Amino acid sequence: MLVQVVRGFVLARVTVRSLKSLPGLEGCQLPPDNALLNSNVYSTAEAVLLAWITAHYHKVCLLLVFTLVNISVF
């Protein structure tokens, strides 16, 4: 139930435009907008969150090429 509350109230405020305006993502390679908006599995906010986590992962671990595609990995 807590997950549904977070998903409904917190993730509803996350958009593609808010991702691009975050500090610290300059020079990071982000997926195209249509890849974030046209998912059958994840909502737009969840796809944006995965893109944000992946971008920061690539900044820290330069040698490992890894793209997060599943939220339940955590």
N, CA, C and O atoms as a Tripos MOL2 file, in Angstrom:
@<TRIPOS>MOLECULE
protein
  296   295    74     0     0
PROTEIN
NO_CHARGES

@<TRIPOS>ATOM
      1 N           0.8150   -1.1840    0.0000 N.3       1 MET1
      2 CA          0.0000    0.0000    0.0000 C.3       1 MET1
      3 C           0.8650    1.2570    0.0000 C.2       1 MET1
      4 O           0.5370    2.2370   -0.6680 O.2       1 MET1
      5 N           1.9550    1.2300    0.7380 N.am      2 LEU2
      6 CA          2.8480    2.3860    0.7710 C.3       2 LEU2
      7 C           3.4470    2.6550   -0.6080 C.2       2 LEU2
      8 O           3.6220    3.8070   -1.0060 O.2       2 LEU2
      9 N           3.7550    1.5860   -1.3240 N.am      3 VAL3
     10 CA          4.3000    1.7450   -2.6740 C.3       3 VAL3
     11 C           3.2860    2.4410   -3.5810 C.2       3 VAL3
     12 O           3.6630    3.2880   -4.3910 O.2       3 VAL3
     13 N           2.0320    2.1000   -3.4560 N.am      4 GLN4
     14 CA          1.0030    2.7320   -4.2750 C.3       4 GLN4
     15 C           0.8300    4.2060   -3.9170 C.2       4 GLN4
     16 O           0.5700    5.0240   -4.7990 O.2       4 GLN4
     17 N           0.9670    4.5540   -2.6500 N.am      5 VAL5
     18 CA          0.8800    5.9590   -2.2340 C.3       5 VAL5
     19 C           2.0390    6.7560   -2.8120 C.2       5 VAL5
     20 O           1.8430    7.8530   -3.3360 O.2       5 VAL5
     21 N           3.2480    6.2080   -2.7190 N.am      6 VAL6
     22 CA          4.4140    6.8820   -3.2940 C.3       6 VAL6
     23 C           4.2610    7.0090   -4.7970 C.2       6 VAL6
     24 O           4.5600    8.0540   -5.3750 O.2       6 VAL6
     25 N           3.7970    5.9470   -5.4230 N.am      7 ARG7
     26 CA          3.6230    5.9680   -6.8760 C.3       7 ARG7
     27 C           2.5740    6.9970   -7.2880 C.2       7 ARG7
     28 O           2.7330    7.6660   -8.3090 O.2       7 ARG7
     29 N           1.5320    7.1260   -6.5250 N.am      8 GLY8
     30 CA          0.4560    8.0470   -6.8820 C.3       8 GLY8
     31 C           0.7610    9.5000   -6.6000 C.2       8 GLY8
     32 O           0.4100   10.3680   -7.3990 O.2       8 GLY8
     33 N           1.4070    9.7880   -5.4790 N.am      9 PHE9
     34 CA          1.6000   11.1800   -5.0800 C.3       9 PHE9
     35 C           2.9840   11.7380   -5.3860 C.2       9 PHE9
     36 O           3.1090   12.9120   -5.7340 O.2       9 PHE9
     37 N           4.0080   10.9340   -5.2650 N.am     10 VAL10
     38 CA          5.3650   11.4340   -5.4770 C.3      10 VAL10
     39 C           5.7840   11.2890   -6.9340 C.2      10 VAL10
     40 O           6.2420   12.2570   -7.5420 O.2      10 VAL10
     41 N           5.6340   10.1050   -7.5000 N.am     11 LEU11
     42 CA          6.0740    9.8970   -8.8750 C.3      11 LEU11
     43 C           5.2070   10.6270   -9.8970 C.2      11 LEU11
     44 O           5.6310   10.8370  -11.0340 O.2      11 LEU11
     45 N           4.0120   11.0080   -9.5050 N.am     12 ALA12
     46 CA          3.1510   11.7460  -10.4320 C.3      12 ALA12
     47 C           3.7310   13.1250  -10.7610 C.2      12 ALA12
     48 O           3.3630   13.7260  -11.7700 O.2      12 ALA12
     49 N           4.6170   13.6170   -9.9320 N.am     13 ARG13
     50 CA          5.2130   14.9370  -10.1520 C.3      13 ARG13
     51 C           6.4780   14.8830  -11.0100 C.2      13 ARG13
     52 O           7.0030   15.9290  -11.3910 O.2      13 ARG13
     53 N           6.9680   13.7030  -11.3150 N.am     14 VAL14
     54 CA          8.1910   13.5380  -12.1020 C.3      14 VAL14
     55 C           7.8300   13.5050  -13.5790 C.2      14 VAL14
     56 O           6.9770   12.7250  -14.0020 O.2      14 VAL14
     57 N           8.4880   14.3640  -14.3640 N.am     15 THR15
     58 CA          8.2390   14.4230  -15.8070 C.3      15 THR15
     59 C           9.5650   14.3950  -16.5570 C.2      15 THR15
     60 O          10.6350   14.4970  -15.9570 O.2      15 THR15
     61 N           9.4780   14.2550  -17.8630 N.am     16 VAL16
     62 CA         10.6850   14.2650  -18.6950 C.3      16 VAL16
     63 C          11.3530   15.6370  -18.6270 C.2      16 VAL16
     64 O          12.5800   15.7300  -18.5940 O.2      16 VAL16
     65 N          10.5650   16.6820  -18.6080 N.am     17 ARG17
     66 CA         11.1230   18.0350  -18.5340 C.3      17 ARG17
     67 C          11.8390   18.2710  -17.2050 C.2      17 ARG17
     68 O          12.8670   18.9460  -17.1660 O.2      17 ARG17
     69 N          11.3010   17.7170  -16.1130 N.am     18 SER18
     70 CA         11.9680   17.8760  -14.8210 C.3      18 SER18
     71 C          13.2780   17.0930  -14.7800 C.2      18 SER18
     72 O          14.2160   17.5010  -14.0940 O.2      18 SER18
     73 N          13.3580   15.9820  -15.4970 N.am     19 LEU19
     74 CA         14.6060   15.2240  -15.5660 C.3      19 LEU19
     75 C          15.6940   16.0340  -16.2530 C.2      19 LEU19
     76 O          16.8330   16.0730  -15.7880 O.2      19 LEU19
     77 N          15.3490   16.6710  -17.3440 N.am     20 LYS20
     78 CA         16.3440   17.4240  -18.1050 C.3      20 LYS20
     79 C          16.7990   18.6900  -17.3940 C.2      20 LYS20
     80 O          17.8650   19.2220  -17.7030 O.2      20 LYS20
     81 N          16.0020   19.1820  -16.4380 N.am     21 SER21
     82 CA         16.3700   20.4060  -15.7300 C.3      21 SER21
     83 C          17.1160   20.1330  -14.4260 C.2      21 SER21
     84 O          17.4850   21.0800  -13.7310 O.2      21 SER21
     85 N          17.3470   18.8740  -14.0740 N.am     22 LEU22
     86 CA         18.0440   18.5500  -12.8360 C.3      22 LEU22
     87 C          19.5250   18.8820  -12.9470 C.2      22 LEU22
     88 O          20.1390   18.6410  -13.9870 O.2      22 LEU22
     89 N          20.1050   19.4330  -11.8820 N.am     23 PRO23
     90 CA         21.5540   19.6830  -11.9070 C.3      23 PRO23
     91 C          22.3160   18.3680  -11.8160 C.2      23 PRO23
     92 O          21.8340   17.4020  -11.2240 O.2      23 PRO23
     93 N          23.4880   18.3360  -12.3970 N.am     24 GLY24
     94 CA         24.3180   17.1470  -12.3530 C.3      24 GLY24
     95 C          24.1480   16.2140  -13.5300 C.2      24 GLY24
     96 O          24.8630   15.2180  -13.6310 O.2      24 GLY24
     97 N          23.2190   16.5100  -14.4240 N.am     25 LEU25
     98 CA         23.0180   15.6500  -15.5810 C.3      25 LEU25
     99 C          23.5870   16.2570  -16.8630 C.2      25 LEU25
    100 O          23.3070   15.7780  -17.9630 O.2      25 LEU25
    101 N          24.3840   17.3080  -16.7140 N.am     26 GLU26
    102 CA         25.0030   17.9030  -17.8910 C.3      26 GLU26
    103 C          26.0030   16.9090  -18.4870 C.2      26 GLU26
    104 O          26.8380   16.3580  -17.7690 O.2      26 GLU26
    105 N          25.9190   16.6890  -19.7560 N.am     27 GLY27
    106 CA         26.8310   15.7810  -20.4370 C.3      27 GLY27
    107 C          26.4480   14.3140  -20.3310 C.2      27 GLY27
    108 O          27.1040   13.4660  -20.9350 O.2      27 GLY27
    109 N          25.4150   13.9980  -19.5860 N.am     28 CYS28
    110 CA         24.9650   12.6110  -19.4800 C.3      28 CYS28
    111 C          24.1120   12.2640  -20.6890 C.2      28 CYS28
    112 O          23.3410   13.0840  -21.1870 O.2      28 CYS28
    113 N          24.2680   11.0460  -21.1410 N.am     29 GLN29
    114 CA         23.4930   10.5970  -22.2860 C.3      29 GLN29
    115 C          22.1660   10.0410  -21.7900 C.2      29 GLN29
    116 O          22.1240    8.9910  -21.1490 O.2      29 GLN29
    117 N          21.0810   10.7530  -22.0930 N.am     30 LEU30
    118 CA         19.7490   10.3440  -21.6850 C.3      30 LEU30
    119 C          19.0290    9.7020  -22.8610 C.2      30 LEU30
    120 O          19.2960   10.0450  -24.0130 O.2      30 LEU30
    121 N          18.1250    8.7800  -22.5870 N.am     31 PRO31
    122 CA         17.3650    8.1790  -23.6890 C.3      31 PRO31
    123 C          16.4480    9.2120  -24.3370 C.2      31 PRO31
    124 O          16.1010   10.2100  -23.7060 O.2      31 PRO31
    125 N          16.0550    8.9860  -25.5760 N.am     32 PRO32
    126 CA         15.1370    9.9350  -26.2300 C.3      32 PRO32
    127 C          13.7980    9.9860  -25.5080 C.2      32 PRO32
    128 O          13.4100    9.0450  -24.8150 O.2      32 PRO32
    129 N          13.0970   11.1100  -25.6870 N.am     33 ASP33
    130 CA         11.8310   11.3200  -24.9910 C.3      33 ASP33
    131 C          10.8040   10.2310  -25.3020 C.2      33 ASP33
    132 O          10.0790    9.7890  -24.4110 O.2      33 ASP33
    133 N          10.7390    9.7970  -26.5590 N.am     34 ASN34
    134 CA          9.7240    8.7980  -26.9090 C.3      34 ASN34
    135 C          10.0020    7.4510  -26.2470 C.2      34 ASN34
    136 O           9.0720    6.6710  -26.0430 O.2      34 ASN34
    137 N          11.2590    7.1580  -25.9060 N.am     35 ALA35
    138 CA         11.5660    5.9190  -25.1920 C.3      35 ALA35
    139 C          11.0500    5.9730  -23.7590 C.2      35 ALA35
    140 O          10.7120    4.9440  -23.1750 O.2      35 ALA35
    141 N          10.9920    7.1700  -23.2000 N.am     36 LEU36
    142 CA         10.4900    7.3230  -21.8360 C.3      36 LEU36
    143 C           8.9710    7.4080  -21.7930 C.2      36 LEU36
    144 O           8.3530    7.0040  -20.8080 O.2      36 LEU36
    145 N           8.3770    7.9240  -22.8420 N.am     37 LEU37
    146 CA          6.9330    8.1540  -22.8330 C.3      37 LEU37
    147 C           6.1210    6.9740  -23.3390 C.2      37 LEU37
    148 O           4.9540    6.8320  -22.9720 O.2      37 LEU37
    149 N           6.7050    6.1310  -24.1650 N.am     38 ASN38
    150 CA          5.9400    5.0670  -24.8280 C.3      38 ASN38
    151 C           6.2640    3.6840  -24.2830 C.2      38 ASN38
    152 O           6.6250    2.7890  -25.0470 O.2      38 ASN38
    153 N           6.1410    3.4970  -22.9900 N.am     39 SER39
    154 CA          6.4050    2.1940  -22.3960 C.3      39 SER39
    155 C           5.1000    1.5130  -22.0380 C.2      39 SER39
    156 O           4.1790    2.1400  -21.5160 O.2      39 SER39
    157 N           5.0320    0.2280  -22.3240 N.am     40 ASN40
    158 CA          3.8560   -0.5530  -21.9430 C.3      40 ASN40
    159 C           3.9730   -1.0920  -20.5260 C.2      40 ASN40
    160 O           2.9790   -1.5170  -19.9370 O.2      40 ASN40
    161 N           5.1790   -1.0770  -19.9780 N.am     41 VAL41
    162 CA          5.4260   -1.6740  -18.6750 C.3      41 VAL41
    163 C           5.4610   -0.6220  -17.5680 C.2      41 VAL41
    164 O           4.8350   -0.7960  -16.5230 O.2      41 VAL41
    165 N           6.1980    0.4760  -17.8010 N.am     42 TYR42
    166 CA          6.3980    1.4910  -16.7710 C.3      42 TYR42
    167 C           5.6660    2.7710  -17.1280 C.2      42 TYR42
    168 O           5.4730    3.0920  -18.3010 O.2      42 TYR42
    169 N           5.2640    3.4940  -16.0940 N.am     43 SER43
    170 CA          4.6870    4.8160  -16.3200 C.3      43 SER43
    171 C           5.8170    5.7620  -16.7310 C.2      43 SER43
    172 O           6.9930    5.4100  -16.6360 O.2      43 SER43
    173 N           5.4600    6.9470  -17.1820 N.am     44 THR44
    174 CA          6.4710    7.9260  -17.5840 C.3      44 THR44
    175 C           7.3810    8.2680  -16.4170 C.2      44 THR44
    176 O           8.5960    8.3680  -16.5910 O.2      44 THR44
    177 N           6.8160    8.4470  -15.2340 N.am     45 ALA45
    178 CA          7.6120    8.7910  -14.0590 C.3      45 ALA45
    179 C           8.5850    7.6760  -13.6940 C.2      45 ALA45
    180 O           9.7260    7.9540  -13.3240 O.2      45 ALA45
    181 N           8.1580    6.4260  -13.7910 N.am     46 GLU46
    182 CA          9.0490    5.3110  -13.4920 C.3      46 GLU46
    183 C          10.1660    5.2040  -14.5260 C.2      46 GLU46
    184 O          11.3040    4.9010  -14.1690 O.2      46 GLU46
    185 N           9.8630    5.4450  -15.7880 N.am     47 ALA47
    186 CA         10.8930    5.4170  -16.8310 C.3      47 ALA47
    187 C          11.8870    6.5530  -16.6400 C.2      47 ALA47
    188 O          13.0830    6.3660  -16.8640 O.2      47 ALA47
    189 N          11.4160    7.7280  -16.2280 N.am     48 VAL48
    190 CA         12.3020    8.8560  -15.9530 C.3      48 VAL48
    191 C          13.2010    8.5370  -14.7690 C.2      48 VAL48
    192 O          14.3870    8.8660  -14.7870 O.2      48 VAL48
    193 N          12.6570    7.9040  -13.7470 N.am     49 LEU49
    194 CA         13.4540    7.5090  -12.5900 C.3      49 LEU49
    195 C          14.5420    6.5150  -12.9780 C.2      49 LEU49
    196 O          15.6770    6.6340  -12.5160 O.2      49 LEU49
    197 N          14.2170    5.5420  -13.8170 N.am     50 LEU50
    198 CA         15.2280    4.5920  -14.3030 C.3      50 LEU50
    199 C          16.3110    5.2980  -15.1140 C.2      50 LEU50
    200 O          17.4890    4.9620  -14.9900 O.2      50 LEU50
    201 N          15.9300    6.2690  -15.9410 N.am     51 ALA51
    202 CA         16.9150    7.0170  -16.7310 C.3      51 ALA51
    203 C          17.8220    7.8320  -15.8230 C.2      51 ALA51
    204 O          19.0210    7.9280  -16.0840 O.2      51 ALA51
    205 N          17.2800    8.4200  -14.7630 N.am     52 TRP52
    206 CA         18.0560    9.2130  -13.8150 C.3      52 TRP52
    207 C          19.0600    8.3330  -13.0700 C.2      52 TRP52
    208 O          20.2240    8.7040  -12.9150 O.2      52 TRP52
    209 N          18.6050    7.1630  -12.6100 N.am     53 ILE53
    210 CA         19.4970    6.2440  -11.8960 C.3      53 ILE53
    211 C          20.5960    5.7400  -12.8270 C.2      53 ILE53
    212 O          21.7570    5.6540  -12.4240 O.2      53 ILE53
    213 N          20.2460    5.4110  -14.0510 N.am     54 THR54
    214 CA         21.2340    4.9280  -15.0170 C.3      54 THR54
    215 C          22.2730    5.9960  -15.3330 C.2      54 THR54
    216 O          23.4600    5.6860  -15.4360 O.2      54 THR54
    217 N          21.8490    7.2490  -15.4890 N.am     55 ALA55
    218 CA         22.7830    8.3400  -15.7860 C.3      55 ALA55
    219 C          23.7890    8.5230  -14.6490 C.2      55 ALA55
    220 O          24.9810    8.7000  -14.8980 O.2      55 ALA55
    221 N          23.3190    8.4810  -13.4190 N.am     56 HIS56
    222 CA         24.2330    8.6320  -12.2900 C.3      56 HIS56
    223 C          25.1150    7.4030  -12.1060 C.2      56 HIS56
    224 O          26.2570    7.5270  -11.6630 O.2      56 HIS56
    225 N          24.6160    6.2440  -12.4320 N.am     57 TYR57
    226 CA         25.4240    5.0320  -12.3690 C.3      57 TYR57
    227 C          26.5850    5.1150  -13.3610 C.2      57 TYR57
    228 O          27.7090    4.7250  -13.0450 O.2      57 TYR57
    229 N          26.3030    5.6240  -14.5600 N.am     58 HIS58
    230 CA         27.3500    5.7520  -15.5750 C.3      58 HIS58
    231 C          28.3740    6.8170  -15.2030 C.2      58 HIS58
    232 O          29.5320    6.7190  -15.6070 O.2      58 HIS58
    233 N          27.9720    7.8340  -14.4400 N.am     59 LYS59
    234 CA         28.9290    8.8440  -13.9930 C.3      59 LYS59
    235 C          29.8940    8.2670  -12.9650 C.2      59 LYS59
    236 O          31.0640    8.6500  -12.9350 O.2      59 LYS59
    237 N          29.4230    7.3550  -12.1260 N.am     60 VAL60
    238 CA         30.2520    6.7890  -11.0650 C.3      60 VAL60
    239 C          31.0890    5.6180  -11.5860 C.2      60 VAL60
    240 O          32.2870    5.5480  -11.3090 O.2      60 VAL60
    241 N          30.4960    4.7320  -12.3100 N.am     61 CYS61
    242 CA         31.1720    3.5220  -12.8040 C.3      61 CYS61
    243 C          31.3970    3.6570  -14.3020 C.2      61 CYS61
    244 O          30.5740    3.2210  -15.1070 O.2      61 CYS61
    245 N          32.5010    4.2560  -14.6580 N.am     62 LEU62
    246 CA         32.7700    4.5210  -16.0720 C.3      62 LEU62
    247 C          33.1230    3.2640  -16.8540 C.2      62 LEU62
    248 O          32.9140    3.2150  -18.0660 O.2      62 LEU62
    249 N          33.6500    2.2580  -16.1870 N.am     63 LEU63
    250 CA         34.1110    1.0720  -16.8990 C.3      63 LEU63
    251 C          32.9960    0.0780  -17.1880 C.2      63 LEU63
    252 O          33.0980   -0.6990  -18.1370 O.2      63 LEU63
    253 N          31.9530    0.0870  -16.4040 N.am     64 LEU64
    254 CA         30.8790   -0.8910  -16.5700 C.3      64 LEU64
    255 C          29.7360   -0.2920  -17.3720 C.2      64 LEU64
    256 O          29.2220    0.7730  -17.0280 O.2      64 LEU64
    257 N          29.3430   -0.9660  -18.4270 N.am     65 VAL65
    258 CA         28.2100   -0.5260  -19.2290 C.3      65 VAL65
    259 C          27.0040   -1.3340  -18.7690 C.2      65 VAL65
    260 O          26.9320   -2.5460  -18.9700 O.2      65 VAL65
    261 N          26.0680   -0.6410  -18.1520 N.am     66 PHE66
    262 CA         24.9100   -1.3060  -17.5710 C.3      66 PHE66
    263 C          23.7330   -0.3500  -17.6460 C.2      66 PHE66
    264 O          23.8570    0.8160  -17.2730 O.2      66 PHE66
    265 N          22.6010   -0.8260  -18.1180 N.am     67 THR67
    266 CA         21.3920   -0.0150  -18.1910 C.3      67 THR67
    267 C          20.3270   -0.6610  -17.3270 C.2      67 THR67
    268 O          19.9950   -1.8340  -17.5010 O.2      67 THR67
    269 N          19.8010    0.1070  -16.4010 N.am     68 LEU68
    270 CA         18.7500   -0.4030  -15.5320 C.3      68 LEU68
    271 C          17.4560   -0.4820  -16.3200 C.2      68 LEU68
    272 O          17.0300    0.4970  -16.9320 O.2      68 LEU68
    273 N          16.8480   -1.6270  -16.3030 N.am     69 VAL69
    274 CA         15.5920   -1.8020  -17.0180 C.3      69 VAL69
    275 C          14.4950   -2.3620  -16.1110 C.2      69 VAL69
    276 O          13.3870   -2.6420  -16.5680 O.2      69 VAL69
    277 N          14.8110   -2.5230  -14.8310 N.am     70 ASN70
    278 CA         13.8560   -3.1310  -13.9360 C.3      70 ASN70
    279 C          13.9580   -2.4670  -12.5680 C.2      70 ASN70
    280 O          15.0410   -2.4260  -11.9840 O.2      70 ASN70
    281 N          12.8600   -1.9540  -12.0540 N.am     71 ILE71
    282 CA         12.8730   -1.2880  -10.7590 C.3      71 ILE71
    283 C          13.0290   -2.2990   -9.6370 C.2      71 ILE71
    284 O          13.5860   -1.9540   -8.5950 O.2      71 ILE71
    285 N          12.5740   -3.5020   -9.7940 N.am     72 SER72
    286 CA         12.6070   -4.4820   -8.7080 C.3      72 SER72
    287 C          14.0150   -5.0320   -8.4490 C.2      72 SER72
    288 O          14.1850   -5.9010   -7.5940 O.2      72 SER72
    289 N          15.0130   -4.5440   -9.1680 N.am     73 VAL73
    290 CA         16.3910   -4.9640   -8.9310 C.3      73 VAL73
    291 C          16.8640   -4.4730   -7.5670 C.2      73 VAL73
    292 O          17.6990   -5.1150   -6.9300 O.2      73 VAL73
    293 N          16.3380   -3.3460   -7.1210 N.am     74 PHE74
    294 CA         16.7680   -2.7650   -5.8540 C.3      74 PHE74
    295 C          16.2850   -3.6210   -4.7430 C.2      74 PHE74
    296 O          16.5350   -3.3180   -3.5760 O.2      74 PHE74
@<TRIPOS>BOND
     1     1     2 1
     2     2     3 1
     3     3     4 2
     4     3     5 am
     5     5     6 1
     6     6     7 1
     7     7     8 2
     8     7     9 am
     9     9    10 1
    10    10    11 1
    11    11    12 2
    12    11    13 am
    13    13    14 1
    14    14    15 1
    15    15    16 2
    16    15    17 am
    17    17    18 1
    18    18    19 1
    19    19    20 2
    20    19    21 am
    21    21    22 1
    22    22    23 1
    23    23    24 2
    24    23    25 am
    25    25    26 1
    26    26    27 1
    27    27    28 2
    28    27    29 am
    29    29    30 1
    30    30    31 1
    31    31    32 2
    32    31    33 am
    33    33    34 1
    34    34    35 1
    35    35    36 2
    36    35    37 am
    37    37    38 1
    38    38    39 1
    39    39    40 2
    40    39    41 am
    41    41    42 1
    42    42    43 1
    43    43    44 2
    44    43    45 am
    45    45    46 1
    46    46    47 1
    47    47    48 2
    48    47    49 am
    49    49    50 1
    50    50    51 1
    51    51    52 2
    52    51    53 am
    53    53    54 1
    54    54    55 1
    55    55    56 2
    56    55    57 am
    57    57    58 1
    58    58    59 1
    59    59    60 2
    60    59    61 am
    61    61    62 1
    62    62    63 1
    63    63    64 2
    64    63    65 am
    65    65    66 1
    66    66    67 1
    67    67    68 2
    68    67    69 am
    69    69    70 1
    70    70    71 1
    71    71    72 2
    72    71    73 am
    73    73    74 1
    74    74    75 1
    75    75    76 2
    76    75    77 am
    77    77    78 1
    78    78    79 1
    79    79    80 2
    80    79    81 am
    81    81    82 1
    82    82    83 1
    83    83    84 2
    84    83    85 am
    85    85    86 1
    86    86    87 1
    87    87    88 2
    88    87    89 am
    89    89    90 1
    90    90    91 1
    91    91    92 2
    92    91    93 am
    93    93    94 1
    94    94    95 1
    95    95    96 2
    96    95    97 am
    97    97    98 1
    98    98    99 1
    99    99   100 2
   100    99   101 am
   101   101   102 1
   102   102   103 1
   103   103   104 2
   104   103   105 am
   105   105   106 1
   106   106   107 1
   107   107   108 2
   108   107   109 am
   109   109   110 1
   110   110   111 1
   111   111   112 2
   112   111   113 am
   113   113   114 1
   114   114   115 1
   115   115   116 2
   116   115   117 am
   117   117   118 1
   118   118   119 1
   119   119   120 2
   120   119   121 am
   121   121   122 1
   122   122   123 1
   123   123   124 2
   124   123   125 am
   125   125   126 1
   126   126   127 1
   127   127   128 2
   128   127   129 am
   129   129   130 1
   130   130   131 1
   131   131   132 2
   132   131   133 am
   133   133   134 1
   134   134   135 1
   135   135   136 2
   136   135   137 am
   137   137   138 1
   138   138   139 1
   139   139   140 2
   140   139   141 am
   141   141   142 1
   142   142   143 1
   143   143   144 2
   144   143   145 am
   145   145   146 1
   146   146   147 1
   147   147   148 2
   148   147   149 am
   149   149   150 1
   150   150   151 1
   151   151   152 2
   152   151   153 am
   153   153   154 1
   154   154   155 1
   155   155   156 2
   156   155   157 am
   157   157   158 1
   158   158   159 1
   159   159   160 2
   160   159   161 am
   161   161   162 1
   162   162   163 1
   163   163   164 2
   164   163   165 am
   165   165   166 1
   166   166   167 1
   167   167   168 2
   168   167   169 am
   169   169   170 1
   170   170   171 1
   171   171   172 2
   172   171   173 am
   173   173   174 1
   174   174   175 1
   175   175   176 2
   176   175   177 am
   177   177   178 1
   178   178   179 1
   179   179   180 2
   180   179   181 am
   181   181   182 1
   182   182   183 1
   183   183   184 2
   184   183   185 am
   185   185   186 1
   186   186   187 1
   187   187   188 2
   188   187   189 am
   189   189   190 1
   190   190   191 1
   191   191   192 2
   192   191   193 am
   193   193   194 1
   194   194   195 1
   195   195   196 2
   196   195   197 am
   197   197   198 1
   198   198   199 1
   199   199   200 2
   200   199   201 am
   201   201   202 1
   202   202   203 1
   203   203   204 2
   204   203   205 am
   205   205   206 1
   206   206   207 1
   207   207   208 2
   208   207   209 am
   209   209   210 1
   210   210   211 1
   211   211   212 2
   212   211   213 am
   213   213   214 1
   214   214   215 1
   215   215   216 2
   216   215   217 am
   217   217   218 1
   218   218   219 1
   219   219   220 2
   220   219   221 am
   221   221   222 1
   222   222   223 1
   223   223   224 2
   224   223   225 am
   225   225   226 1
   226   226   227 1
   227   227   228 2
   228   227   229 am
   229   229   230 1
   230   230   231 1
   231   231   232 2
   232   231   233 am
   233   233   234 1
   234   234   235 1
   235   235   236 2
   236   235   237 am
   237   237   238 1
   238   238   239 1
   239   239   240 2
   240   239   241 am
   241   241   242 1
   242   242   243 1
   243   243   244 2
   244   243   245 am
   245   245   246 1
   246   246   247 1
   247   247   248 2
   248   247   249 am
   249   249   250 1
   250   250   251 1
   251   251   252 2
   252   251   253 am
   253   253   254 1
   254   254   255 1
   255   255   256 2
   256   255   257 am
   257   257   258 1
   258   258   259 1
   259   259   260 2
   260   259   261 am
   261   261   262 1
   262   262   263 1
   263   263   264 2
   264   263   265 am
   265   265   266 1
   266   266   267 1
   267   267   268 2
   268   267   269 am
   269   269   270 1
   270   270   271 1
   271   271   272 2
   272   271   273 am
   273   273   274 1
   274   274   275 1
   275   275   276 2
   276   275   277 am
   277   277   278 1
   278   278   279 1
   279   279   280 2
   280   279   281 am
   281   281   282 1
   282   282   283 1
   283   283   284 2
   284   283   285 am
   285   285   286 1
   286   286   287 1
   287   287   288 2
   288   287   289 am
   289   289   290 1
   290   290   291 1
   291   291   292 2
   292   291   293 am
   293   293   294 1
   294   294   295 1
   295   295   296 2
@<TRIPOS>SUBSTRUCTURE
     1 MET1         2 RESIDUE 1 A MET
     2 LEU2         6 RESIDUE 1 A LEU
     3 VAL3        10 RESIDUE 1 A VAL
     4 GLN4        14 RESIDUE 1 A GLN
     5 VAL5        18 RESIDUE 1 A VAL
     6 VAL6        22 RESIDUE 1 A VAL
     7 ARG7        26 RESIDUE 1 A ARG
     8 GLY8        30 RESIDUE 1 A GLY
     9 PHE9        34 RESIDUE 1 A PHE
    10 VAL10       38 RESIDUE 1 A VAL
    11 LEU11       42 RESIDUE 1 A LEU
    12 ALA12       46 RESIDUE 1 A ALA
    13 ARG13       50 RESIDUE 1 A ARG
    14 VAL14       54 RESIDUE 1 A VAL
    15 THR15       58 RESIDUE 1 A THR
    16 VAL16       62 RESIDUE 1 A VAL
    17 ARG17       66 RESIDUE 1 A ARG
    18 SER18       70 RESIDUE 1 A SER
    19 LEU19       74 RESIDUE 1 A LEU
    20 LYS20       78 RESIDUE 1 A LYS
    21 SER21       82 RESIDUE 1 A SER
    22 LEU22       86 RESIDUE 1 A LEU
    23 PRO23       90 RESIDUE 1 A PRO
    24 GLY24       94 RESIDUE 1 A GLY
    25 LEU25       98 RESIDUE 1 A LEU
    26 GLU26      102 RESIDUE 1 A GLU
    27 GLY27      106 RESIDUE 1 A GLY
    28 CYS28      110 RESIDUE 1 A CYS
    29 GLN29      114 RESIDUE 1 A GLN
    30 LEU30      118 RESIDUE 1 A LEU
    31 PRO31      122 RESIDUE 1 A PRO
    32 PRO32      126 RESIDUE 1 A PRO
    33 ASP33      130 RESIDUE 1 A ASP
    34 ASN34      134 RESIDUE 1 A ASN
    35 ALA35      138 RESIDUE 1 A ALA
    36 LEU36      142 RESIDUE 1 A LEU
    37 LEU37      146 RESIDUE 1 A LEU
    38 ASN38      150 RESIDUE 1 A ASN
    39 SER39      154 RESIDUE 1 A SER
    40 ASN40      158 RESIDUE 1 A ASN
    41 VAL41      162 RESIDUE 1 A VAL
    42 TYR42      166 RESIDUE 1 A TYR
    43 SER43      170 RESIDUE 1 A SER
    44 THR44      174 RESIDUE 1 A THR
    45 ALA45      178 RESIDUE 1 A ALA
    46 GLU46      182 RESIDUE 1 A GLU
    47 ALA47      186 RESIDUE 1 A ALA
    48 VAL48      190 RESIDUE 1 A VAL
    49 LEU49      194 RESIDUE 1 A LEU
    50 LEU50      198 RESIDUE 1 A LEU
    51 ALA51      202 RESIDUE 1 A ALA
    52 TRP52      206 RESIDUE 1 A TRP
    53 ILE53      210 RESIDUE 1 A ILE
    54 THR54      214 RESIDUE 1 A THR
    55 ALA55      218 RESIDUE 1 A ALA
    56 HIS56      222 RESIDUE 1 A HIS
    57 TYR57      226 RESIDUE 1 A TYR
    58 HIS58      230 RESIDUE 1 A HIS
    59 LYS59      234 RESIDUE 1 A LYS
    60 VAL60      238 RESIDUE 1 A VAL
    61 CYS61      242 RESIDUE 1 A CYS
    62 LEU62      246 RESIDUE 1 A LEU
    63 LEU63      250 RESIDUE 1 A LEU
    64 LEU64      254 RESIDUE 1 A LEU
    65 VAL65      258 RESIDUE 1 A VAL
    66 PHE66      262 RESIDUE 1 A PHE
    67 THR67      266 RESIDUE 1 A THR
    68 LEU68      270 RESIDUE 1 A LEU
    69 VAL69      274 RESIDUE 1 A VAL
    70 ASN70      278 RESIDUE 1 A ASN
    71 ILE71      282 RESIDUE 1 A ILE
    72 SER72      286 RESIDUE 1 A SER
    73 VAL73      290 RESIDUE 1 A VAL
    74 PHE74      294 RESIDUE 1 A PHE
